[in-house]
Amino acid sequence: MYDIRIFRKAREYLNKLSDEEKKFILNEIYKLKNNPYSDPQLRPLKGYKSFWKLYMKKNRAIIKILILKKQILVFVIGHRRNVYDDFFEGRKR
């Protein structure tokens, strides 16, 4: 079973949402706990080795899966329109 760590930027976005939306997104993320690679909504992030994007209706999460440490790191959660800009801010592509 994987441990899930949600970073500050992702938590800030979650705090802006309604309780219903927040519950849905967290439920989708916690589904990854047992076997993250079995979720069809999880796809590799092009151009970034070991980063993944999780589709959740109109939202996306950018995550990294650490197999040896059994951790899932959730860096950014956001609307599909803005999430990639938020993630790539400060990173070279």
C-alpha positions, 0 to 999 in steps of 0.5 A, a space after each residue: 500500500 502506498 503512502 500519499 503526500 499532498 503538497 501545499 500548492 495542492 492543498 491550497 487548491 483543495 481548500 478553495 473548493 466546495 466540500 463535495 468537490 474536495 471529497 470527490 478529488 480526494 476519493 480519486 487520489 486515495 483510490 491510487 493507494 493499493 495499485 496506482 498503475 491500475 487506474 485508467 485515469 492515470 497517464 504519463 506526463 509527456 516530457 517528464 520522466 516519472 511524472 503522471 497526470 490524474 484526470 478527475 472530471 474538469 480537474 487534474 493532479 500532477 503526481 510522482 510515484 516513488 516505487 521503492 519508498 511506496 509513496 505517491 506525491 501530489 504536487 499540484 491539483 487544479 482545473 485542467 486549464 491552469 494546472 499545467 501552468 501552475 506545475 511548470 511555473 519555475 521549471 524548465 521544460 
